[in-house]
């Protein structure tokens, strides 16, 4: 009985551990699953209800164009926009905004193709609907590695907003294109543009409007590797590959310009090794600029309200340090700054600055850069939204990388109050308060809602412990009754076990006899080959003897020489057979070429007399971990089967092919013939004993079964199939490995 108390203690311990697992007061509840990547929401249609936007990109092998799907708040399908080219890809950076001021949202989609990136403007509330290309930028070769940002801005002073576009290829290379464009959405025309060597897509541009003056403030990020350098000057890109020493010069249309000269003092000069903060007006006139860092620097811009005035928040990350700044958008003058001793990723939600570090944790600062709170984490936090629930603000984050990723929610004190294991791109849709998690494999989005956990899922630890203990007591008595039942039936089970062991031993004995029988059949085939080979020299001996006996004038010396030569031939055949049998008792190793040569000496003439051509392609000839007898049995069996299949088929082409190659620690030998192949029933169960495709009396049905057993015993493999012209048998035999010290 003592063992049962040990079991009871173990279960109580496990129940206590289970009870101490964290139970969160909120959860992410699955609401629905929608086709495609649900990435945004808005008031698009005349019914003024919110709708979801889903992007459905296709794989290249499907040869189908991508599409844009719309769903209502009940997740019912509304409309589908299908592009025309299978080479198109819809980017995730779309812009939902009311450009024309009609209280309905319009959408700008970014679409890349091999030779261009273009922008689709869609206004479904207009009558008729507007669906038009407003702008395109030529690109080259690397279209699937390009990044883009879209920002609405007031530039021309009317009620129709304009669009600021920044693009940057993520990999510095030849034929790269980077820059910023101001686009009139209404007129589908370029207002101004600036090409650059800088990466301008790390942060979206910010638009400030003061009276009649519109400020566009944007920042760049410096490169993070020393492999390449990129400059832009006087309308040309200058690319330097520092590893190969190769350089190239090309203009914005990718035309090579060997005569261009890099002028670092030109007005349009830019470099990918500097991070620059700039402000321009509606005519792209530079108002102010300043450098914020060099190598490995990135900057994030945000618009904030401080004392009722709009200010520019700059969060900058450099190598091993960071800083936060508040500055005047009009002049760029720094009004407040705080430097940090490590590099952070920064995010702004609800006038709070969240700073994260991989495997370290999260820190929260107010707009005066005072540290409010912090929390440690072994995984990387990446905030992606903020949700207001029951007058409380919670920040939403992804935690961890890849397959370890999960969605979490933190309260004001950075306590984890909700948790969900979920991989893939994650987006928060603030108007519907829906969280979208994309499964790239299934190409659908799971939509979750933030909810409190039900009361029955918040059972206390004490209650759970009592329930577990009560259950264990009942389980203990049940086990006692069960053990008593086992004692009664034990003798019967023991007897059945003995009967099964006896039957199993009989089966093993029968299997061994079958293997020996198949071996005898192979030996019979070998004996037949030997008899056929010896028959020729014996005939020569008899003929020479008869000539001496019948004709006393016969040339005795010539006949004696013939008798001696024929006798040596017969002796050679017998010696090869003896050597083959003796070699099996030595070290358990052999090679394919030796075994094939022995087989040819004994049997090849039979095949040649039948018109069968044996073709071998032996690429390597290593020692194999199998005895010569076993390998000889395999070769003889498979070649005999191939011969019989070819002769039964009656075809004109009579070829048996043997190919071999080494793969990892195995030697693969492939036998193929031009015979009739395996029947469908044989392919279903190729290694079943007593199943033969030959005529009755010509086969035992044990050949492949025995070969399977031989190869299993040496940890080999055998596979059979049909080709277009006959049968194919593939065997794998482990390579022989010399033992050290032997």
ABEGO torsion letter per residue (X at the ends): XAAAAAAAAAAAAAAAAAAABBBBABBBBBABBBBEBBABBEBABAAGBBBBBBBBBBBAAAGBBBBBBBBBAAGBBABBBBBABAABBBBABBBBBBAAGAGBBBBBBBBBBAABBBBBBBBAABOBBBBBBABBBBBBGAAAABBBBBBBBBAAGBABBBBBBBBBBABBBBGBBBEBBBBBAAAGBBABBBBBABBAAABBBBBBBBEABBBBBBBBBBBABAABBBBBBGGBBBBBBAAAGBBBBBBAAGBBBAABBBBAABAABBBAABBBBBBBBAAGBBABBBBAEBBGBBBBBBBBBBGGBBBBBBBBBBBGBBBBBBBBAAAGBBABBBBBABBBBBBBBGGBBBBBBBGAEBBBBBAAGBBABBBBBABBBBBAEBBBBGGBBBBBBBBEBEAABBBBBBBAAGBBABBBBBBEBBBBBAAAGBBBBBBAAAGBBBBBBBBBBBAAAABBAAAAAAAAAAAAAAAAAAAAAAAAAAAAAAAAAAAAAAAAAAAAAAAAAAAAAAAAAAAAAAAAAAAAAAAAAAAAAAAAAAAAAAAAAABAABBAAAAAAAAAAAAAAAAAAAAAAAAAAAAAABBBBBBAAAAAAAAAAAAAAAAAAAGBBBBBBBABBBBBBBBAAAAAAAAAAAAAAAAAAAAAAGBABBBBBBBBBBBEABBBBBBBBABAEBBAAAAABAABBGBBABBBGABAGAAAAAAAAAAAAAGBBBBBBBBAAEBBBBBBBBBBBBBBGX
